[in-house]
Amino acid sequence: MEVVIALAIGIVFGSGIWLLLRPRSFQVLTGLMLMSYAVNLFIFIMGRVWLDKPPFTPPGTTPDPFALADPLPQALVLTAIVIGFATTALYLVVMIGARGLTGTDHVDGEEPEV
């Protein structure tokens, strides 16, 4: 199962890099989002998702690290999702403004000669 997840993360990240190298702004934005999703999935999977373990020690018991889930990766991914959404919204506003000023959505501002 680890190989399948590693391949999925690699394919999503590689697709993000490929889109990041494209000349249009929307493709760059989509590539950044794909890379963000791949990193979030990597962090989440490295946290070892447990279905039947609580994230905190019940009151009155001694802490046992093997009986608890690690809440830190889940908190990091949640924070990364919020920051990624805000960054995407900001980039989208800049992209729309640049399109209005230059009349093109190419990253370098120039249409390719055909």
Jmol script that loads the backbone (N, CA, C; Angstrom):
load data "model"
ATOM      1  N   MET A   1       0.821  -1.199   0.000  1.00  0.00           N
ATOM      2  CA  MET A   1       0.000   0.000   0.000  1.00  0.00           C
ATOM      3  C   MET A   1       0.864   1.263   0.000  1.00  0.00           C
ATOM      4  N   GLU A   2       2.025   1.171   0.658  1.00  0.00           N
ATOM      5  CA  GLU A   2       2.906   2.334   0.713  1.00  0.00           C
ATOM      6  C   GLU A   2       3.420   2.715  -0.670  1.00  0.00           C
ATOM      7  N   VAL A   3       3.651   1.710  -1.514  1.00  0.00           N
ATOM      8  CA  VAL A   3       4.151   1.980  -2.855  1.00  0.00           C
ATOM      9  C   VAL A   3       3.087   2.709  -3.677  1.00  0.00           C
ATOM     10  N   VAL A   4       1.840   2.316  -3.528  1.00  0.00           N
ATOM     11  CA  VAL A   4       0.750   2.953  -4.266  1.00  0.00           C
ATOM     12  C   VAL A   4       0.603   4.413  -3.839  1.00  0.00           C
ATOM     13  N   ILE A   5       0.658   4.659  -2.543  1.00  0.00           N
ATOM     14  CA  ILE A   5       0.530   6.030  -2.039  1.00  0.00           C
ATOM     15  C   ILE A   5       1.731   6.866  -2.472  1.00  0.00           C
ATOM     16  N   ALA A   6       2.938   6.286  -2.408  1.00  0.00           N
ATOM     17  CA  ALA A   6       4.131   7.016  -2.835  1.00  0.00           C
ATOM     18  C   ALA A   6       4.055   7.354  -4.327  1.00  0.00           C
ATOM     19  N   LEU A   7       3.596   6.403  -5.132  1.00  0.00           N
ATOM     20  CA  LEU A   7       3.441   6.676  -6.568  1.00  0.00           C
ATOM     21  C   LEU A   7       2.382   7.748  -6.823  1.00  0.00           C
ATOM     22  N   ALA A   8       1.273   7.692  -6.085  1.00  0.00           N
ATOM     23  CA  ALA A   8       0.218   8.697  -6.257  1.00  0.00           C
ATOM     24  C   ALA A   8       0.730  10.088  -5.897  1.00  0.00           C
ATOM     25  N   ILE A   9       1.448  10.196  -4.793  1.00  0.00           N
ATOM     26  CA  ILE A   9       2.000  11.492  -4.386  1.00  0.00           C
ATOM     27  C   ILE A   9       3.008  11.973  -5.424  1.00  0.00           C
ATOM     28  N   GLY A  10       3.858  11.081  -5.926  1.00  0.00           N
ATOM     29  CA  GLY A  10       4.842  11.452  -6.941  1.00  0.00           C
ATOM     30  C   GLY A  10       4.200  11.896  -8.239  1.00  0.00           C
ATOM     31  N   ILE A  11       3.134  11.206  -8.654  1.00  0.00           N
ATOM     32  CA  ILE A  11       2.447  11.587  -9.897  1.00  0.00           C
ATOM     33  C   ILE A  11       1.768  12.938  -9.751  1.00  0.00           C
ATOM     34  N   VAL A  12       1.101  13.172  -8.612  1.00  0.00           N
ATOM     35  CA  VAL A  12       0.433  14.467  -8.393  1.00  0.00           C
ATOM     36  C   VAL A  12       1.462  15.594  -8.325  1.00  0.00           C
ATOM     37  N   PHE A  13       2.571  15.370  -7.626  1.00  0.00           N
ATOM     38  CA  PHE A  13       3.604  16.399  -7.524  1.00  0.00           C
ATOM     39  C   PHE A  13       4.263  16.641  -8.882  1.00  0.00           C
ATOM     40  N   GLY A  14       4.544  15.572  -9.620  1.00  0.00           N
ATOM     41  CA  GLY A  14       5.137  15.722 -10.952  1.00  0.00           C
ATOM     42  C   GLY A  14       4.205  16.454 -11.904  1.00  0.00           C
ATOM     43  N   SER A  15       2.908  16.169 -11.816  1.00  0.00           N
ATOM     44  CA  SER A  15       1.937  16.894 -12.635  1.00  0.00           C
ATOM     45  C   SER A  15       1.907  18.372 -12.270  1.00  0.00           C
ATOM     46  N   GLY A  16       2.055  18.657 -10.978  1.00  0.00           N
ATOM     47  CA  GLY A  16       2.110  20.052 -10.543  1.00  0.00           C
ATOM     48  C   GLY A  16       3.328  20.777 -11.084  1.00  0.00           C
ATOM     49  N   ILE A  17       4.466  20.110 -11.081  1.00  0.00           N
ATOM     50  CA  ILE A  17       5.672  20.732 -11.631  1.00  0.00           C
ATOM     51  C   ILE A  17       5.525  20.955 -13.136  1.00  0.00           C
ATOM     52  N   TRP A  18       4.954  19.958 -13.837  1.00  0.00           N
ATOM     53  CA  TRP A  18       4.757  20.112 -15.279  1.00  0.00           C
ATOM     54  C   TRP A  18       3.838  21.293 -15.581  1.00  0.00           C
ATOM     55  N   LEU A  19       2.762  21.433 -14.823  1.00  0.00           N
ATOM     56  CA  LEU A  19       1.855  22.563 -15.036  1.00  0.00           C
ATOM     57  C   LEU A  19       2.498  23.884 -14.632  1.00  0.00           C
ATOM     58  N   LEU A  20       3.376  23.847 -13.650  1.00  0.00           N
ATOM     59  CA  LEU A  20       4.058  25.067 -13.203  1.00  0.00           C
ATOM     60  C   LEU A  20       4.966  25.628 -14.295  1.00  0.00           C
ATOM     61  N   LEU A  21       5.442  24.777 -15.176  1.00  0.00           N
ATOM     62  CA  LEU A  21       6.333  25.207 -16.250  1.00  0.00           C
ATOM     63  C   LEU A  21       5.593  25.630 -17.514  1.00  0.00           C
ATOM     64  N   ARG A  22       4.275  25.609 -17.497  1.00  0.00           N
ATOM     65  CA  ARG A  22       3.475  26.009 -18.639  1.00  0.00           C
ATOM     66  C   ARG A  22       3.419  27.534 -18.741  1.00  0.00           C
ATOM     67  N   PRO A  23       3.092  28.091 -19.928  1.00  0.00           N
ATOM     68  CA  PRO A  23       3.173  29.547 -20.105  1.00  0.00           C
ATOM     69  C   PRO A  23       1.956  30.326 -19.628  1.00  0.00           C
ATOM     70  N   ARG A  24       0.838  29.677 -19.342  1.00  0.00           N
ATOM     71  CA  ARG A  24      -0.368  30.413 -18.975  1.00  0.00           C
ATOM     72  C   ARG A  24      -0.554  30.469 -17.460  1.00  0.00           C
ATOM     73  N   SER A  25      -1.134  31.568 -17.000  1.00  0.00           N
ATOM     74  CA  SER A  25      -1.274  31.810 -15.559  1.00  0.00           C
ATOM     75  C   SER A  25      -2.163  30.778 -14.881  1.00  0.00           C
ATOM     76  N   PHE A  26      -3.264  30.387 -15.517  1.00  0.00           N
ATOM     77  CA  PHE A  26      -4.162  29.424 -14.894  1.00  0.00           C
ATOM     78  C   PHE A  26      -3.478  28.074 -14.722  1.00  0.00           C
ATOM     79  N   GLN A  27      -2.653  27.676 -15.666  1.00  0.00           N
ATOM     80  CA  GLN A  27      -1.931  26.419 -15.537  1.00  0.00           C
ATOM     81  C   GLN A  27      -0.904  26.484 -14.413  1.00  0.00           C
ATOM     82  N   VAL A  28      -0.269  27.631 -14.251  1.00  0.00           N
ATOM     83  CA  VAL A  28       0.675  27.817 -13.148  1.00  0.00           C
ATOM     84  C   VAL A  28      -0.063  27.708 -11.816  1.00  0.00           C
ATOM     85  N   LEU A  29      -1.213  28.340 -11.721  1.00  0.00           N
ATOM     86  CA  LEU A  29      -2.009  28.280 -10.498  1.00  0.00           C
ATOM     87  C   LEU A  29      -2.449  26.847 -10.198  1.00  0.00           C
ATOM     88  N   THR A  30      -2.887  26.119 -11.203  1.00  0.00           N
ATOM     89  CA  THR A  30      -3.290  24.729 -11.015  1.00  0.00           C
ATOM     90  C   THR A  30      -2.103  23.867 -10.590  1.00  0.00           C
ATOM     91  N   GLY A  31      -0.930  24.125 -11.157  1.00  0.00           N
ATOM     92  CA  GLY A  31       0.272  23.397 -10.760  1.00  0.00           C
ATOM     93  C   GLY A  31       0.650  23.649  -9.314  1.00  0.00           C
ATOM     94  N   LEU A  32       0.534  24.895  -8.868  1.00  0.00           N
ATOM     95  CA  LEU A  32       0.815  25.205  -7.464  1.00  0.00           C
ATOM     96  C   LEU A  32      -0.159  24.496  -6.538  1.00  0.00           C
ATOM     97  N   MET A  33      -1.425  24.447  -6.934  1.00  0.00           N
ATOM     98  CA  MET A  33      -2.418  23.756  -6.110  1.00  0.00           C
ATOM     99  C   MET A  33      -2.146  22.256  -6.055  1.00  0.00           C
ATOM    100  N   LEU A  34      -1.785  21.652  -7.184  1.00  0.00           N
ATOM    101  CA  LEU A  34      -1.478  20.221  -7.188  1.00  0.00           C
ATOM    102  C   LEU A  34      -0.268  19.903  -6.314  1.00  0.00           C
ATOM    103  N   MET A  35       0.752  20.751  -6.388  1.00  0.00           N
ATOM    104  CA  MET A  35       1.925  20.538  -5.543  1.00  0.00           C
ATOM    105  C   MET A  35       1.565  20.673  -4.065  1.00  0.00           C
ATOM    106  N   SER A  36       0.704  21.619  -3.753  1.00  0.00           N
ATOM    107  CA  SER A  36       0.255  21.796  -2.371  1.00  0.00           C
ATOM    108  C   SER A  36      -0.519  20.576  -1.889  1.00  0.00           C
ATOM    109  N   TYR A  37      -1.397  20.029  -2.747  1.00  0.00           N
ATOM    110  CA  TYR A  37      -2.150  18.834  -2.376  1.00  0.00           C
ATOM    111  C   TYR A  37      -1.222  17.648  -2.152  1.00  0.00           C
ATOM    112  N   ALA A  38      -0.205  17.514  -2.984  1.00  0.00           N
ATOM    113  CA  ALA A  38       0.733  16.394  -2.838  1.00  0.00           C
ATOM    114  C   ALA A  38       1.510  16.494  -1.527  1.00  0.00           C
ATOM    115  N   VAL A  39       1.946  17.693  -1.184  1.00  0.00           N
ATOM    116  CA  VAL A  39       2.689  17.867   0.071  1.00  0.00           C
ATOM    117  C   VAL A  39       1.768  17.619   1.264  1.00  0.00           C
ATOM    118  N   ASN A  40       0.532  18.099   1.191  1.00  0.00           N
ATOM    119  CA  ASN A  40      -0.421  17.848   2.280  1.00  0.00           C
ATOM    120  C   ASN A  40      -0.683  16.360   2.456  1.00  0.00           C
ATOM    121  N   LEU A  41      -0.854  15.652   1.353  1.00  0.00           N
ATOM    122  CA  LEU A  41      -1.071  14.210   1.422  1.00  0.00           C
ATOM    123  C   LEU A  41       0.147  13.505   2.005  1.00  0.00           C
ATOM    124  N   PHE A  42       1.337  13.950   1.629  1.00  0.00           N
ATOM    125  CA  PHE A  42       2.566  13.363   2.174  1.00  0.00           C
ATOM    126  C   PHE A  42       2.644  13.559   3.690  1.00  0.00           C
ATOM    127  N   ILE A  43       2.390  14.766   4.155  1.00  0.00           N
ATOM    128  CA  ILE A  43       2.443  15.033   5.602  1.00  0.00           C
ATOM    129  C   ILE A  43       1.376  14.214   6.324  1.00  0.00           C
ATOM    130  N   PHE A  44       0.187  14.154   5.754  1.00  0.00           N
ATOM    131  CA  PHE A  44      -0.900  13.424   6.400  1.00  0.00           C
ATOM    132  C   PHE A  44      -0.602  11.937   6.477  1.00  0.00           C
ATOM    133  N   ILE A  45      -0.062  11.364   5.419  1.00  0.00           N
ATOM    134  CA  ILE A  45       0.245   9.932   5.407  1.00  0.00           C
ATOM    135  C   ILE A  45       1.412   9.618   6.344  1.00  0.00           C
ATOM    136  N   MET A  46       2.382  10.501   6.452  1.00  0.00           N
ATOM    137  CA  MET A  46       3.503  10.262   7.353  1.00  0.00           C
ATOM    138  C   MET A  46       3.075  10.282   8.813  1.00  0.00           C
ATOM    139  N   GLY A  47       1.910  10.849   9.097  1.00  0.00           N
ATOM    140  CA  GLY A  47       1.398  10.882  10.465  1.00  0.00           C
ATOM    141  C   GLY A  47       0.740   9.588  10.895  1.00  0.00           C
ATOM    142  N   ARG A  48       0.681   8.608  10.013  1.00  0.00           N
ATOM    143  CA  ARG A  48       0.077   7.309  10.322  1.00  0.00           C
ATOM    144  C   ARG A  48      -1.334   7.487  10.863  1.00  0.00           C
ATOM    145  N   VAL A  49      -2.289   7.472   9.982  1.00  0.00           N
ATOM    146  CA  VAL A  49      -3.679   7.668  10.352  1.00  0.00           C
ATOM    147  C   VAL A  49      -4.181   6.433  11.109  1.00  0.00           C
ATOM    148  N   TRP A  50      -4.677   6.658  12.325  1.00  0.00           N
ATOM    149  CA  TRP A  50      -5.243   5.583  13.141  1.00  0.00           C
ATOM    150  C   TRP A  50      -6.732   5.836  13.299  1.00  0.00           C
ATOM    151  N   LEU A  51      -7.530   4.808  13.138  1.00  0.00           N
ATOM    152  CA  LEU A  51      -8.974   4.966  13.232  1.00  0.00           C
ATOM    153  C   LEU A  51      -9.515   4.761  14.638  1.00  0.00           C
ATOM    154  N   ASP A  52      -8.856   3.949  15.433  1.00  0.00           N
ATOM    155  CA  ASP A  52      -9.413   3.591  16.734  1.00  0.00           C
ATOM    156  C   ASP A  52      -8.589   4.106  17.913  1.00  0.00           C
ATOM    157  N   LYS A  53      -7.737   5.085  17.681  1.00  0.00           N
ATOM    158  CA  LYS A  53      -6.901   5.618  18.760  1.00  0.00           C
ATOM    159  C   LYS A  53      -7.240   7.086  18.992  1.00  0.00           C
ATOM    160  N   PRO A  54      -7.383   7.472  20.263  1.00  0.00           N
ATOM    161  CA  PRO A  54      -7.671   8.879  20.541  1.00  0.00           C
ATOM    162  C   PRO A  54      -6.417   9.731  20.379  1.00  0.00           C
ATOM    163  N   PRO A  55      -6.567  11.029  20.040  1.00  0.00           N
ATOM    164  CA  PRO A  55      -5.393  11.880  19.893  1.00  0.00           C
ATOM    165  C   PRO A  55      -4.848  12.395  21.229  1.00  0.00           C
ATOM    166  N   PHE A  56      -5.632  12.298  22.287  1.00  0.00           N
ATOM    167  CA  PHE A  56      -5.205  12.805  23.583  1.00  0.00           C
ATOM    168  C   PHE A  56      -5.332  11.715  24.637  1.00  0.00           C
ATOM    169  N   THR A  57      -4.564  11.853  25.725  1.00  0.00           N
ATOM    170  CA  THR A  57      -4.629  10.911  26.828  1.00  0.00           C
ATOM    171  C   THR A  57      -5.905  11.146  27.626  1.00  0.00           C
ATOM    172  N   PRO A  58      -6.683  10.097  27.874  1.00  0.00           N
ATOM    173  CA  PRO A  58      -7.877  10.281  28.707  1.00  0.00           C
ATOM    174  C   PRO A  58      -7.481  10.741  30.108  1.00  0.00           C
ATOM    175  N   PRO A  59      -8.317  11.547  30.760  1.00  0.00           N
ATOM    176  CA  PRO A  59      -7.974  12.046  32.096  1.00  0.00           C
ATOM    177  C   PRO A  59      -7.813  10.901  33.091  1.00  0.00           C
ATOM    178  N   GLY A  60      -6.805  11.037  33.928  1.00  0.00           N
ATOM    179  CA  GLY A  60      -6.569  10.064  34.978  1.00  0.00           C
ATOM    180  C   GLY A  60      -5.775   8.849  34.559  1.00  0.00           C
ATOM    181  N   THR A  61      -5.259   8.813  33.341  1.00  0.00           N
ATOM    182  CA  THR A  61      -4.455   7.681  32.890  1.00  0.00           C
ATOM    183  C   THR A  61      -3.048   8.160  32.561  1.00  0.00           C
ATOM    184  N   THR A  62      -2.128   7.229  32.554  1.00  0.00           N
ATOM    185  CA  THR A  62      -0.755   7.578  32.199  1.00  0.00           C
ATOM    186  C   THR A  62      -0.619   7.594  30.682  1.00  0.00           C
ATOM    187  N   PRO A  63       0.162   8.525  30.145  1.00  0.00           N
ATOM    188  CA  PRO A  63       0.310   8.598  28.684  1.00  0.00           C
ATOM    189  C   PRO A  63       1.053   7.377  28.125  1.00  0.00           C
ATOM    190  N   ASP A  64       0.504   6.780  27.106  1.00  0.00           N
ATOM    191  CA  ASP A  64       1.128   5.669  26.403  1.00  0.00           C
ATOM    192  C   ASP A  64       1.219   6.055  24.925  1.00  0.00           C
ATOM    193  N   PRO A  65       2.432   6.344  24.423  1.00  0.00           N
ATOM    194  CA  PRO A  65       2.555   6.815  23.042  1.00  0.00           C
ATOM    195  C   PRO A  65       2.031   5.828  22.000  1.00  0.00           C
ATOM    196  N   PHE A  66       2.031   4.537  22.309  1.00  0.00           N
ATOM    197  CA  PHE A  66       1.574   3.550  21.341  1.00  0.00           C
ATOM    198  C   PHE A  66       0.053   3.438  21.293  1.00  0.00           C
ATOM    199  N   ALA A  67      -0.632   4.000  22.294  1.00  0.00           N
ATOM    200  CA  ALA A  67      -2.099   3.924  22.330  1.00  0.00           C
ATOM    201  C   ALA A  67      -2.744   5.211  21.838  1.00  0.00           C
ATOM    202  N   LEU A  68      -1.934   6.176  21.414  1.00  0.00           N
ATOM    203  CA  LEU A  68      -2.461   7.471  21.008  1.00  0.00           C
ATOM    204  C   LEU A  68      -2.143   7.754  19.545  1.00  0.00           C
ATOM    205  N   ALA A  69      -3.005   8.503  18.907  1.00  0.00           N
ATOM    206  CA  ALA A  69      -2.744   8.995  17.548  1.00  0.00           C
ATOM    207  C   ALA A  69      -1.972  10.305  17.663  1.00  0.00           C
ATOM    208  N   ASP A  70      -1.201  10.619  16.649  1.00  0.00           N
ATOM    209  CA  ASP A  70      -0.425  11.856  16.645  1.00  0.00           C
ATOM    210  C   ASP A  70      -1.253  12.969  16.000  1.00  0.00           C
ATOM    211  N   PRO A  71      -1.679  13.986  16.774  1.00  0.00           N
ATOM    212  CA  PRO A  71      -2.516  15.043  16.197  1.00  0.00           C
ATOM    213  C   PRO A  71      -1.716  16.101  15.436  1.00  0.00           C
ATOM    214  N   LEU A  72      -0.393  16.111  15.542  1.00  0.00           N
ATOM    215  CA  LEU A  72       0.412  17.154  14.917  1.00  0.00           C
ATOM    216  C   LEU A  72       0.328  17.151  13.383  1.00  0.00           C
ATOM    217  N   PRO A  73       0.460  16.015  12.702  1.00  0.00           N
ATOM    218  CA  PRO A  73       0.337  16.060  11.230  1.00  0.00           C
ATOM    219  C   PRO A  73      -1.035  16.553  10.767  1.00  0.00           C
ATOM    220  N   GLN A  74      -2.073  16.189  11.488  1.00  0.00           N
ATOM    221  CA  GLN A  74      -3.407  16.640  11.115  1.00  0.00           C
ATOM    222  C   GLN A  74      -3.533  18.157  11.291  1.00  0.00           C
ATOM    223  N   ALA A  75      -2.950  18.683  12.342  1.00  0.00           N
ATOM    224  CA  ALA A  75      -2.975  20.136  12.555  1.00  0.00           C
ATOM    225  C   ALA A  75      -2.141  20.859  11.498  1.00  0.00           C
ATOM    226  N   LEU A  76      -0.996  20.284  11.130  1.00  0.00           N
ATOM    227  CA  LEU A  76      -0.163  20.897  10.095  1.00  0.00           C
ATOM    228  C   LEU A  76      -0.866  20.913   8.742  1.00  0.00           C
ATOM    229  N   VAL A  77      -1.538  19.829   8.403  1.00  0.00           N
ATOM    230  CA  VAL A  77      -2.242  19.771   7.129  1.00  0.00           C
ATOM    231  C   VAL A  77      -3.410  20.746   7.120  1.00  0.00           C
ATOM    232  N   LEU A  78      -4.138  20.841   8.216  1.00  0.00           N
ATOM    233  CA  LEU A  78      -5.248  21.795   8.287  1.00  0.00           C
ATOM    234  C   LEU A  78      -4.742  23.222   8.118  1.00  0.00           C
ATOM    235  N   THR A  79      -3.642  23.552   8.765  1.00  0.00           N
ATOM    236  CA  THR A  79      -3.045  24.874   8.611  1.00  0.00           C
ATOM    237  C   THR A  79      -2.572  25.106   7.179  1.00  0.00           C
ATOM    238  N   ALA A  80      -1.965  24.097   6.583  1.00  0.00           N
ATOM    239  CA  ALA A  80      -1.490  24.223   5.196  1.00  0.00           C
ATOM    240  C   ALA A  80      -2.643  24.402   4.218  1.00  0.00           C
ATOM    241  N   ILE A  81      -3.772  23.761   4.480  1.00  0.00           N
ATOM    242  CA  ILE A  81      -4.936  23.926   3.611  1.00  0.00           C
ATOM    243  C   ILE A  81      -5.436  25.362   3.665  1.00  0.00           C
ATOM    244  N   VAL A  82      -5.521  25.930   4.857  1.00  0.00           N
ATOM    245  CA  VAL A  82      -5.999  27.309   5.007  1.00  0.00           C
ATOM    246  C   VAL A  82      -5.030  28.285   4.335  1.00  0.00           C
ATOM    247  N   ILE A  83      -3.740  28.108   4.559  1.00  0.00           N
ATOM    248  CA  ILE A  83      -2.754  28.996   3.944  1.00  0.00           C
ATOM    249  C   ILE A  83      -2.757  28.827   2.431  1.00  0.00           C
ATOM    250  N   GLY A  84      -2.885  27.587   1.946  1.00  0.00           N
ATOM    251  CA  GLY A  84      -2.943  27.347   0.512  1.00  0.00           C
ATOM    252  C   GLY A  84      -4.161  27.986  -0.129  1.00  0.00           C
ATOM    253  N   PHE A  85      -5.293  27.954   0.552  1.00  0.00           N
ATOM    254  CA  PHE A  85      -6.494  28.592   0.020  1.00  0.00           C
ATOM    255  C   PHE A  85      -6.308  30.103  -0.064  1.00  0.00           C
ATOM    256  N   ALA A  86      -5.735  30.700   0.969  1.00  0.00           N
ATOM    257  CA  ALA A  86      -5.511  32.153   0.959  1.00  0.00           C
ATOM    258  C   ALA A  86      -4.507  32.543  -0.125  1.00  0.00           C
ATOM    259  N   THR A  87      -3.457  31.763  -0.292  1.00  0.00           N
ATOM    260  CA  THR A  87      -2.462  32.049  -1.325  1.00  0.00           C
ATOM    261  C   THR A  87      -3.068  31.909  -2.716  1.00  0.00           C
ATOM    262  N   THR A  88      -3.903  30.893  -2.905  1.00  0.00           N
ATOM    263  CA  THR A  88      -4.559  30.698  -4.193  1.00  0.00           C
ATOM    264  C   THR A  88      -5.495  31.864  -4.511  1.00  0.00           C
ATOM    265  N   ALA A  89      -6.239  32.318  -3.515  1.00  0.00           N
ATOM    266  CA  ALA A  89      -7.139  33.451  -3.729  1.00  0.00           C
ATOM    267  C   ALA A  89      -6.355  34.715  -4.086  1.00  0.00           C
ATOM    268  N   LEU A  90      -5.251  34.948  -3.393  1.00  0.00           N
ATOM    269  CA  LEU A  90      -4.418  36.117  -3.692  1.00  0.00           C
ATOM    270  C   LEU A  90      -3.843  36.023  -5.106  1.00  0.00           C
ATOM    271  N   TYR A  91      -3.332  34.855  -5.477  1.00  0.00           N
ATOM    272  CA  TYR A  91      -2.764  34.692  -6.805  1.00  0.00           C
ATOM    273  C   TYR A  91      -3.825  34.853  -7.889  1.00  0.00           C
ATOM    274  N   LEU A  92      -5.035  34.395  -7.609  1.00  0.00           N
ATOM    275  CA  LEU A  92      -6.118  34.541  -8.574  1.00  0.00           C
ATOM    276  C   LEU A  92      -6.460  36.008  -8.797  1.00  0.00           C
ATOM    277  N   VAL A  93      -6.471  36.800  -7.735  1.00  0.00           N
ATOM    278  CA  VAL A  93      -6.735  38.233  -7.876  1.00  0.00           C
ATOM    279  C   VAL A  93      -5.614  38.914  -8.661  1.00  0.00           C
ATOM    280  N   VAL A  94      -4.375  38.566  -8.382  1.00  0.00           N
ATOM    281  CA  VAL A  94      -3.245  39.133  -9.122  1.00  0.00           C
ATOM    282  C   VAL A  94      -3.300  38.712 -10.584  1.00  0.00           C
ATOM    283  N   MET A  95      -3.677  37.461 -10.833  1.00  0.00           N
ATOM    284  CA  MET A  95      -3.772  36.959 -12.198  1.00  0.00           C
ATOM    285  C   MET A  95      -4.853  37.698 -12.983  1.00  0.00           C
ATOM    286  N   ILE A  96      -5.999  37.943 -12.362  1.00  0.00           N
ATOM    287  CA  ILE A  96      -7.071  38.674 -13.045  1.00  0.00           C
ATOM    288  C   ILE A  96      -6.648  40.120 -13.302  1.00  0.00           C
ATOM    289  N   GLY A  97      -5.959  40.744 -12.340  1.00  0.00           N
ATOM    290  CA  GLY A  97      -5.466  42.114 -12.541  1.00  0.00           C
ATOM    291  C   GLY A  97      -4.434  42.198 -13.648  1.00  0.00           C
ATOM    292  N   ALA A  98      -3.524  41.230 -13.697  1.00  0.00           N
ATOM    293  CA  ALA A  98      -2.507  41.224 -14.750  1.00  0.00           C
ATOM    294  C   ALA A  98      -3.145  40.986 -16.113  1.00  0.00           C
ATOM    295  N   ARG A  99      -4.170  40.164 -16.152  1.00  0.00           N
ATOM    296  CA  ARG A  99      -4.876  39.925 -17.420  1.00  0.00           C
ATOM    297  C   ARG A  99      -5.556  41.211 -17.894  1.00  0.00           C
ATOM    298  N   GLY A 100      -6.127  41.976 -16.965  1.00  0.00           N
ATOM    299  CA  GLY A 100      -6.771  43.227 -17.338  1.00  0.00           C
ATOM    300  C   GLY A 100      -5.785  44.280 -17.793  1.00  0.00           C
ATOM    301  N   LEU A 101      -4.593  44.317 -17.211  1.00  0.00           N
ATOM    302  CA  LEU A 101      -3.597  45.327 -17.577  1.00  0.00           C
ATOM    303  C   LEU A 101      -2.863  44.992 -18.876  1.00  0.00           C
ATOM    304  N   THR A 102      -2.522  43.724 -19.062  1.00  0.00           N
ATOM    305  CA  THR A 102      -1.722  43.347 -20.228  1.00  0.00           C
ATOM    306  C   THR A 102      -2.551  42.804 -21.380  1.00  0.00           C
ATOM    307  N   GLY A 103      -3.749  42.324 -21.109  1.00  0.00           N
ATOM    308  CA  GLY A 103      -4.587  41.766 -22.158  1.00  0.00           C
ATOM    309  C   GLY A 103      -4.252  40.333 -22.509  1.00  0.00           C
ATOM    310  N   THR A 104      -3.365  39.700 -21.771  1.00  0.00           N
ATOM    311  CA  THR A 104      -3.004  38.305 -22.014  1.00  0.00           C
ATOM    312  C   THR A 104      -2.829  37.597 -20.682  1.00  0.00           C
ATOM    313  N   ASP A 105      -2.955  36.291 -20.708  1.00  0.00           N
ATOM    314  CA  ASP A 105      -2.772  35.536 -19.469  1.00  0.00           C
ATOM    315  C   ASP A 105      -1.472  34.729 -19.474  1.00  0.00           C
ATOM    316  N   HIS A 106      -0.565  35.084 -20.366  1.00  0.00           N
ATOM    317  CA  HIS A 106       0.735  34.421 -20.377  1.00  0.00           C
ATOM    318  C   HIS A 106       1.585  34.939 -19.227  1.00  0.00           C
ATOM    319  N   VAL A 107       2.407  34.081 -18.673  1.00  0.00           N
ATOM    320  CA  VAL A 107       3.219  34.429 -17.518  1.00  0.00           C
ATOM    321  C   VAL A 107       4.198  35.537 -17.841  1.00  0.00           C
ATOM    322  N   ASP A 108       4.795  35.503 -19.046  1.00  0.00           N
ATOM    323  CA  ASP A 108       5.757  36.537 -19.419  1.00  0.00           C
ATOM    324  C   ASP A 108       5.089  37.751 -20.057  1.00  0.00           C
ATOM    325  N   GLY A 109       3.772  37.718 -20.254  1.00  0.00           N
ATOM    326  CA  GLY A 109       3.047  38.860 -20.791  1.00  0.00           C
ATOM    327  C   GLY A 109       3.054  38.969 -22.297  1.00  0.00           C
ATOM    328  N   GLU A 110       3.619  37.979 -22.987  1.00  0.00           N
ATOM    329  CA  GLU A 110       3.708  38.027 -24.436  1.00  0.00           C
ATOM    330  C   GLU A 110       3.052  36.807 -25.050  1.00  0.00           C
ATOM    331  N   GLU A 111       2.270  37.011 -26.094  1.00  0.00           N
ATOM    332  CA  GLU A 111       1.665  35.900 -26.817  1.00  0.00           C
ATOM    333  C   GLU A 111       2.740  35.258 -27.699  1.00  0.00           C
ATOM    334  N   PRO A 112       2.730  33.925 -27.828  1.00  0.00           N
ATOM    335  CA  PRO A 112       3.716  33.295 -28.724  1.00  0.00           C
ATOM    336  C   PRO A 112       3.382  33.589 -30.179  1.00  0.00           C
ATOM    337  N   GLU A 113       4.417  33.727 -30.976  1.00  0.00           N
ATOM    338  CA  GLU A 113       4.236  33.987 -32.390  1.00  0.00           C
ATOM    339  C   GLU A 113       3.926  32.678 -33.103  1.00  0.00           C
ATOM    340  N   VAL A 114       2.866  32.690 -33.881  1.00  0.00           N
ATOM    341  CA  VAL A 114       2.462  31.464 -34.574  1.00  0.00           C
ATOM    342  C   VAL A 114       2.875  31.507 -36.013  1.00  0.00           C
TER     343      VAL A 114
END
end "model"
wireframe off; spacefill off
backbone 0.3
color backbone group
